[in-house]
Structures are given as structure tokens and as C-alpha cells.
Amino acid sequence: RGVAAVEIDRALIPILKDTLSPYDNVTVINEDILKVDLNQLTEEMNDGRPVKVVANLPYYITTPIIMGLFESHVPVDNITVMVQKEVAERMQAGPGSKDYGALSLAVQYYADPYIVANVLPRPNVGSAVIRLQTHVDPPVKVKNEKLMFGIIRASFNQRRKTLQNSVSHDSGLGISKELIAENLEKMGLSATIRGEALSLQQFAEFADLVEEARQ
């Protein structure tokens, strides 16, 4: 099987070429992973078949890389990465916990996350290897995926606010307090509930109610 290694640091390219010279199935690409068309890359190198992603990610761009893979629908079977321990814990957190948030919901919509191993920390920084096994089908059905994630992001922008206040104050969504209250009542939820209390299934149901009202 072929391996495509994307590395942004030019200084490492000669070292990688020397280190990997015994292997004829490795292609080193000197690019920024956030700017590479990964769908095109998988098409060219693997005929569009599902690939496995393995990386030790820079902590400051962990989320953009992982979400970029999912949201652009690159054919990925699974992702195994080393990330900051707190980020790994957020990815697999459930409703009501302090680590639960928009990242938890987004990752769990696309994949089943589980921590493979904790890594001995460098000073003040613990790490974890986490595997994200991509779902064949999302665990919930939602009519408008983009709307659901917009609602999720708004719900956690200020997590101490109620969902009603957080979502209604997001001008990009254009959802009134009245509609939010009405939908929460239909779902049997309190008007003062916070986003951190809702499951992925409940966010999908809420988004579908908003979508129906718009139509």
C-alpha cells in the first residue's frame, strides 16, 4: 500500500528523503496540510478508495485538520492521531460533562472516538493517541447538517447561557427566541436548558424542527 506524507517544513524534506529512501511506496509532499486538496490526493493515489490517516498533529491546528477531513468528506476509514490529552477527552465527552462541547458533537457525528493510549507528558503537556473510526452512516439523521452544526456552535459560544439566548443572539442563524421556545416545548425540554445538556440526537431533532418551520 502507498503512503502519502504531507510535511510543511522544507528543512525536513531532505532528511525524510534520506530516511525513507529504502521504501518505494512513500511519497513526501512538501505542502501545508490545510491547503492540500485531500479528495484529489486520495483519488490520484488510491483511486478514491478509503484511506487511513496517521499523524502527530500540531496542537494549534488539531481541530481544523480533523474537521477538514470530515467536513470535506474525504474517504477516510479511520484517523489515528496524537493530540493534547484535553482535546482527546473533549472528542469523546458526553452531555453534561465539563469537556462536552461543539468538538465532541462534531467528531461523534462523523466517527466513533476512543483513546488508545495516554502518553507520558512533557512539562505541563499531556498527550493521548486517539482513534476516530469513521461511521459508515452518521448515528443521527438530520435534514440540514450545516444548520445543525451552526446551532451547535452557537449553543457553546457562551456555554453558561441558555440555548435560547445563545442561539437567538447568533445573527447568522436568524432563529427567534419564540421559535426556539416553541421547539424546546415540542421536544419536552425546559426553556432554560443549556446546550451542554442536549445529546447529538436532540440537536438533530431541534435542527429539523427549525428547518420545518422555515419551509
N, C-alpha and C positions, 0 to 999 in steps of 0.2 A: 504494500500500500504506500501511496505517496504522502509526503509531509510538506506542507507549506508553512514556513516560519516567517512571521512578519516582525521585523525589528526596525525601530525608528533611528537608533543610534548608529551613525555612519562608522564610528570608531570600532564598533564591534563586528562589522561585516567581514574584514579580513580575518579576524580571529575565528569567526563562525565558519568561514570557507575552509580554513585550515583544519579546524576541529571536526568538521563534517565531511571532509574530503573522502573518507573511506565509503561513504554512503551515496549511492547514485539515485536515491529516491527522495532526496530532500532539496527543496527549492527555497532559498532565502530571499525574502522580498524586503528591500530597504524602503519602507513606507510607514506612514502613520496609520495605525490600525483603524482609527476613527474616520479615515478618508478613503480607505480601500473599499471597493465595491465587492463585498464578500459573496453576493449571489453570483456575480460574474466569475469570481475566482473559483467557486465550487463547481460552476458549470464547466469551466475550462480544464480544471484539474481532476474533477471527479464525476464528470458527466451529469452534474446536478444531483447526484445521489447524496444521501445524508452523510455528514461528516462528524467527527468528534473534535471538540475544541479542548486544548490543554494549555494552561498558561499560569505564570506567576504575575499577576496583574499589578500595575502601579496603583497604589491605593487611591490616589486622587481622581483616577478615571475608571475605577471599577464599575460603577453603575452605568455610565454611558456606554461602555463596551458591552456589558451583558445585555442591557436593554436594547442596544443597537442590533445585536444578533437576533433577539426575539422579535422586535418590532418590524424589522425589515424582512422577517420570515425566511431567513437563511435556513436551508435544510440541515438542521443540527440534530443528531441523535442524543448527544449529551455534552455537557460542559463540565470540566473538572478544573477548578482554579484555586490558587492560594490567595486568600484575601484577608483583610483585617478581621480579627475574631468577632468584633462587634457587628460588622457588616454581615458576616455569615449567620450570626444569630438573628439579625433582623430579617434575613431572607426566609428563615424557616419559622418565624414567630407567628403565633395565632392571636385572634381577637382578645382584647383585654389586657395583654401584656405590655410592658413599657417599651419593648422592642418592636411591637407591631406598627406597621405604617404602610405608606404607599409602595415602598420597595417590596415588602412582604407580599402584598396582594398582586403586584405586577409579576413577580417571579413565580408565585404559586399558580397564577393563571396559565403560564406557559410551561411550567415544569414542576417536578417533584424534587424539592431540595433536601439534601441530608448531609450533615457534616461527617466527612470520612475520618479526619484526624485533626487534633489540635497540635499546634507547632510551638516548641519552646520559644518564648518571646525574646526578642532583642530588648534592650532597655525601654520599658514603657509601652512596647507594641507587641501584643499577642496576635498570632495568625492562626488561620484554620484552612484546611483543604475542604472545599465543599463541592459536591457533585450535584448538578442540576440535570435530572433525567427528563428530557422533553416529553410532554404529553402527546399522545397520538391525536387526541381531541381535547380541547380545553375542558376542565372539570365543570364549568358552567356554560350555559348558552346565554348570549346577550345579543340584542338586535343591533346595537351600535357600540362597538368596542371602544372607539375613540371617545364617545360621550361618557362611558363608564369610567374610563381612566381619568378623564377631566374631572369628574365628580370625586373620584378617589383622591386625586392630588389636592383639590380644593378642601376636602374634608380634613386633611392632615397638615394644611398650611399653618394653621394655628390650632394644635390638637386639643387645647383646653376649651376651645369654643364649641358650641353645639354644632351639629351637622347643619342645622337650619341656618345658623348665622354664617358659617364658613362658606357654604355653597351659594347662598343667596348673595354674598358680597363679592363673588367672583364674576366680574362683568363679562368675561369671555364666555361664560356658560349661559347667562341670561335666564336663570331659573328663579322664579319669585318665591318669597317666603311662604305665600299662600299655597303654591303648588307643592312645595316641599312638605308642609304640614299635612296637606291632603294625602300625599303619597305615604308618609310615615303612618298616618292613621289607617290607611288601607292595608299596610303591612303589619298592623298591630304593634307598632313601636311608639315609644314616647316622643313627644315633640321636642324634648330636651336631650335626646340621645346624642352622644358624640360619635364621630366617625370610627373611633378606635373600638367601638363595641360591635360594629357590623362585620359580618363574615363576607367573603367573596360572593357567595350566593345571594346575600341580601343586597350588596351593591349592584349586582346584575339585575335583581328584581326592581330595585329603585330606579336604575337607569332605563329599564324597559317601560316603567310607568311614565317617566318623563318623556320618553320617545313617543309613546302612545298619545300623550296629551298634546304634543307638538303636531301630530298628524291629524 
